[in-house]
Amino acid sequence: MLEFDGKRFEASLESDLDRDGMRLALRDTEMEEVAEVFYSDVDATMTLTTFQPALPLQAAEWLIAQAKVRLPPTA
């Protein structure tokens, strides 16, 4: 469980077979998805998507930093 600006979140690393890649998803305490970073196996790019208009900046920064470490494939 993570906490940013008094709000709690959970993160999970997931395969995404439909889009051919992996993603690090961030959900609130009601398990609503609030953001994700998606890594594409097709073109080796990462994309941040937010699903709520008011995501705490610290949460977005944490998600991006974790995605840089956890998503790209290891050599």
Summary of the structure (lengths in Angstrom):
residues: 75
radius of gyration: 12.2
end to end distance: 29.7
largest distance: 37.8
contacts: 195
relative contact order: 0.23
helix: 19%
strand: 45%
